[in-house]
Amino acid sequence: MNKKKFETKEEYLEYCKKYEILNIPSNYGSQYTYINEGIKRDTYFGERYISYEPKSYPCIMIWEDNGASINGVFVYESDFNNN
């Protein structure tokens, strides 16, 4: 399990590009990324793209790489409020 805290959208996008936490379509060996508790918003980098972005910052992304897919969740400060 991997964990990373993000303070800004730019930091999140750069991290995902650098570590290929992306959807990577291919005829063979495609990789898809599903991050729950985010906003569905496709951001393209050529044929590769990020499907989910955090609702707000700062946040923590927790994920696992399962080979053909990366699955995870965003965790926010508000998740720890007692309201």
SULNOR-V672744 format. One line per field, one symbol per residue. phi: phi as a letter, one per 40 degrees, with the letter a starting at -180 (. if undefined). psi: psi as a letter, one per 30 degrees, with the letter a starting at -180 (. if undefined). burial: I if it has 24 or more other C-alpha atoms within 12 Angstrom, else O. Layout:
phi=???
psi=???
burial=???
//
This chain:
phi=.bbacbcacdccccccccbfcbcbcacbgcbbbbbcgbbcacbcbgccabcbbccabcabbbabcbgcabbaacbbdccbccc
psi=kkkkkkfleeeeeeeeeeghilkjklekhlkkkjjlgakjjkjkibfllkfkllelkllkkklkjgdflkkakkkleffgkg.
burial=OOOOIIOOOOOIIOOIOOOOIIIIOOOOOOIIIIIOOIOOOOOOOOOOIIIIIIIIOOIIIIIOOOOOOIIIIIIOOOOOOOO
//
